Amino acid sequence: MQFMDIWQVLAGVAFFLLGIHFMEDALQQLAGRQFKLFLKKQTASKTRAIAGGTIVTAVLQSSSVVNLMVLAFVGAGIFTVRNALAVILGSNLGTTFTGWIIVLAGFSLKIEAMALPLAGLAGLGYSLLPPHGKWHRICRFFLGFSFLFIGLGYMKTGMEAFVAEVNLQQFAQAPLIIFLLAGFIITAMVQSSSATMAICLTALHAGALTFDDSIAVILGSELGTTVKLFIASIKGAQAKRKVALGNFGFNILSVILVLVFLPWLSPMVRSLPGMTDPLIALVFFQSLVNFLGILLFAPWLDRIAHF
């Protein structure tokens, strides 16, 4: 693999992460207090807490922001452990919305052609408009949005070059646990399951990964996202560590169950209407896993929180 190919992939990941950071920051500044109030009001019941976590994460495009916000509320005694776990269950589903944006816009609509003009206009507005103003933050959001697809374009180009130069048959027989560990390590390092999904989608699109291998990477990313909560909960109230442990418990049990039933789940998903495109099938699979996780764990949240 040539160095240029490596730098294209790395530059793509960097642009993607920068885009996520810009979007998160802009949305928090535009509506941070409103989101906090909304999230606080939505915890009156388990169902509302799960729905609130899903909606806020889908809008903010970051489960990290929502989960860290939840930890802060738990530490302040605003959320109970049960309601915090309910919000996190919803957040796990809400974060899959980013994958749908990537696969439907980044691959299906060829949005890279629009990304550069958008980056140019938004970048000019971000540079010239007065800081801390509403329009400055809006420009920051669209600059981040354009960076997502500029980064995706670089990743696609670099990954296609990698596939053309490297014999991938040597990886064909590797056990799924290797790909699961890769997903865990990548997500733990970059602290973004959305970035891992983007990398995985580009690899699947280029033929560098099979569908089942891609599922294993995504399952690993589900575990990788739990690292940040453990780190954030080291100091502070004991309830924060309980929430971090509960989040890890949800994800590790979900991953184990999916791996056990993967020989049946994978072909079942691929046989559904509209799932002939493996990219769409992969994002659907991630959403399905998190939705089934809600159905599995929500009825037991009281006992889980007590445990």
C-alpha positions in Angstrom: 0.0 0.0 0.0 1.5 3.3 -1.0 2.0 6.1 1.5 -0.4 8.3 -0.4 -3.2 5.8 0.1 -2.5 5.6 3.9 -2.5 9.4 4.2 -5.8 9.7 2.3 -7.5 7.3 4.7 -6.0 9.0 7.8 -6.9 12.5 6.4 -10.4 11.2 5.8 -10.7 10.0 9.4 -9.3 13.4 10.6 -11.7 15.4 8.5 -14.6 13.2 9.7 -13.7 13.6 13.4 -13.3 17.3 12.9 -16.7 17.5 11.3 -18.3 15.7 14.2 -16.6 18.0 16.7 -17.7 21.1 14.8 -21.3 19.9 14.6 -21.5 18.9 18.2 -20.0 22.2 19.4 -22.3 24.3 17.2 -25.5 22.4 18.2 -24.6 22.6 21.9 -24.1 26.3 21.7 -27.2 26.9 19.6 -29.5 24.9 21.8 -27.5 23.5 24.8 -29.9 24.7 27.5 -33.0 23.7 25.6 -31.6 20.2 25.1 -30.8 19.9 28.8 -34.2 21.0 29.9 -35.8 18.7 27.3 -33.7 15.7 28.5 -34.6 16.5 32.2 -38.3 16.6 31.4 -38.2 13.4 29.4 -37.2 11.3 32.4 -40.5 11.1 34.1 -40.9 7.5 32.9 -38.7 4.8 31.3 -40.4 5.1 27.9 -40.1 8.9 27.8 -36.4 8.7 29.0 -35.6 6.2 26.2 -37.4 8.4 23.6 -35.6 11.5 24.9 -32.2 9.8 24.7 -32.9 8.7 21.1 -34.2 12.1 19.9 -31.4 14.2 21.5 -28.7 11.9 20.3 -30.1 11.8 16.8 -30.2 15.6 16.7 -26.8 16.2 18.4 -25.2 13.5 16.3 -23.2 12.3 19.3 -23.9 9.7 21.9 -20.8 10.9 23.7 -22.3 14.3 24.4 -25.6 12.9 25.6 -24.0 10.2 27.8 -21.6 12.6 29.4 -24.5 15.0 30.0 -26.4 12.1 31.7 -23.4 11.4 33.9 -23.3 15.0 35.0 -27.1 14.9 35.8 -26.6 11.6 37.8 -23.7 13.1 39.7 -25.8 16.2 40.6 -28.7 13.9 41.8 -31.1 15.1 39.0 -31.3 11.7 37.4 -31.8 8.3 39.1 -29.6 5.5 38.0 -32.6 3.8 36.4 -33.6 6.8 34.3 -30.0 7.5 33.3 -29.7 3.9 32.0 -33.0 4.4 30.1 -31.6 7.6 28.4 -28.4 5.7 27.5 -30.5 2.9 25.9 -32.2 5.5 23.8 -28.8 7.1 23.0 -27.5 3.8 21.7 -30.3 3.8 19.1 -30.1 7.5 18.4 -26.4 7.3 17.5 -27.2 5.0 14.5 -28.9 7.9 12.8 -25.4 9.1 11.8 -24.9 5.9 9.9 -28.1 6.4 8.0 -27.0 9.9 6.9 -23.6 8.5 5.8 -25.0 5.6 3.8 -27.9 7.5 2.2 -26.2 10.8 1.5 -22.5 9.9 1.3 -22.8 6.8 -0.9 -26.2 7.0 -2.6 -26.4 10.7 -3.5 -22.7 11.3 -4.2 -22.8 14.3 -1.9 -19.0 14.8 -2.1 -19.6 17.1 -5.1 -21.7 19.4 -2.9 -19.3 19.2 0.1 -16.6 21.5 -1.2 -18.9 24.4 -2.2 -20.7 24.0 1.2 -17.3 24.0 3.0 -16.3 27.1 1.1 -19.4 29.1 1.9 -19.7 27.9 5.5 -15.9 28.5 6.0 -16.1 32.0 4.7 -19.1 32.8 7.0 -17.4 31.2 10.0 -14.2 33.3 9.4 -15.9 36.6 8.6 -19.0 36.7 10.8 -18.7 38.0 14.4 -17.8 35.2 16.9 -20.4 33.8 19.3 -23.3 35.0 17.2 -26.1 32.7 15.9 -25.0 32.8 12.3 -21.4 32.1 13.2 -22.6 28.9 15.0 -24.8 27.9 12.0 -21.8 28.3 9.7 -19.8 26.2 12.1 -22.4 23.5 11.9 -22.5 23.4 8.1 -18.7 23.5 8.0 -18.6 20.4 10.2 -21.4 18.8 8.1 -19.3 19.3 4.9 -16.2 18.0 6.6 -18.1 14.7 7.2 -18.4 14.1 3.5 -15.0 15.4 2.5 -13.5 13.0 5.0 -15.7 10.2 3.7 -14.6 10.9 0.1 -10.9 10.7 1.2 -11.6 7.4 3.0 -13.4 5.9 0.0 -10.5 6.8 -2.4 -7.8 5.6 -0.1 -9.7 2.3 0.7 -10.3 1.6 -3.0 -6.6 2.0 -3.7 -5.8 -0.3 -0.8 -8.1 -3.0 -2.2 -6.5 -2.7 -5.6 -3.0 -3.2 -4.3 -3.4 -5.7 -1.5 -4.4 -9.4 -1.7 -7.3 -9.6 0.8 -7.6 -13.4 0.7 -5.1 -13.7 3.6 -7.7 -12.0 5.8 -10.7 -14.0 4.6 -10.3 -16.8 7.1 -9.6 -14.6 10.1 -12.0 -15.3 13.0 -14.7 -12.7 13.7 -13.1 -11.9 17.1 -10.2 -10.2 15.3 -12.6 -7.8 13.6 -14.5 -7.3 16.8 -11.3 -6.3 18.6 -10.3 -4.0 15.7 -13.7 -2.2 16.0 -13.2 -1.9 19.8 -9.6 -0.5 19.5 -10.5 2.0 16.8 -13.5 3.3 18.7 -11.7 3.4 22.0 -8.9 5.4 20.3 -10.9 7.9 18.3 -13.8 8.0 20.8 -16.4 8.0 18.0 -18.5 5.0 16.9 -19.7 7.2 14.0 -16.1 7.4 12.7 -15.8 3.6 13.0 -19.0 3.1 11.1 -17.7 5.5 8.3 -14.4 3.5 8.1 -16.3 0.2 8.1 -18.8 1.4 5.4 -15.9 2.5 3.1 -14.1 -0.8 3.6 -17.3 -2.8 2.9 -18.0 -0.5 -0.2 -14.5 -1.2 -1.5 -14.6 -4.9 -0.9 -12.0 -4.9 1.9 -14.5 -6.4 4.4 -17.2 -9.0 4.1 -20.7 -8.3 5.5 -20.2 -10.5 8.5 -16.7 -9.0 9.2 -18.2 -5.5 9.0 -20.9 -6.6 11.6 -18.1 -7.8 13.9 -16.3 -4.4 13.6 -19.5 -2.6 14.4 -20.1 -4.8 17.4 -16.6 -4.0 18.6 -17.4 -0.3 18.3 -20.4 -0.8 20.5 -18.1 -1.9 23.2 -15.5 0.8 22.4 -18.0 3.5 23.2 -18.2 2.4 26.8 -14.6 3.3 27.5 -15.3 7.1 27.7 -18.0 6.6 30.3 -15.7 4.5 32.5 -13.1 7.3 32.2 -15.6 10.0 33.0 -17.0 8.2 36.0 -13.7 7.5 37.8 -14.1 10.6 39.9 -17.4 11.7 41.5 -20.5 10.1 42.8 -20.8 6.3 43.0 -24.0 6.5 40.9 -21.9 7.6 38.0 -19.8 4.4 38.1 -23.1 2.4 38.3 -24.3 4.0 35.1 -21.0 3.4 33.4 -21.1 -0.3 34.5 -24.7 -0.6 33.4 -23.9 0.8 29.9 -21.1 -1.7 29.6 -23.4 -4.5 30.7 -26.0 -3.6 28.1 -23.4 -3.6 25.3 -21.5 -6.7 26.2 -24.6 -8.8 26.6 -26.0 -7.5 23.3 -22.7 -8.3 21.5 -22.6 -11.8 23.0 -26.2 -12.5 22.0 -25.7 -11.2 18.4 -22.5 -13.2 17.9 -24.4 -16.4 19.1 -27.2 -15.8 16.7 -25.2 -14.2 13.9 -25.4 -17.3 11.6 -29.2 -16.8 11.5 -29.4 -13.0 11.9 -27.0 -12.1 9.1 -28.8 -13.9 6.2 -32.2 -12.9 7.6 -31.3 -9.2 7.4 -29.8 -9.6 3.9 -33.1 -11.3 2.8 -35.3 -8.5 3.9 -36.8 -6.1 1.2 -34.5 -3.3 0.4 -31.4 -4.9 1.9 -29.7 -6.0 -1.3 -27.2 -3.1 -0.8 -24.8 -4.4 1.9 -24.2 -0.8 3.1 -27.8 -0.2 3.9 -28.1 -3.7 5.4 -25.1 -3.0 7.7 -26.6 0.3 9.1 -30.0 -1.4 9.4 -28.3 -4.3 11.3 -26.8 -1.8 13.8 -30.1 0.0 14.3 -31.9 -3.4 14.8 -29.4 -4.6 17.4 -29.8 -1.4 19.4 -33.6 -1.5 19.1 -33.7 -5.1 20.2 -31.5 -4.1 23.1 -34.1 -1.6 24.2 -36.8 -4.3 24.0 -34.6 -6.7 26.0 -33.4 -4.5 28.8 -36.1 -1.9 29.3 -38.5 -4.1 31.2 -35.8 -5.0 33.6 -34.3 -1.5 34.2 -35.5 -1.3 37.9 -33.9 -4.6 38.8 -30.7 -3.8 36.8 -30.4 -0.4 38.5 -30.9 -2.0 41.9 -28.3 -4.7 41.1 
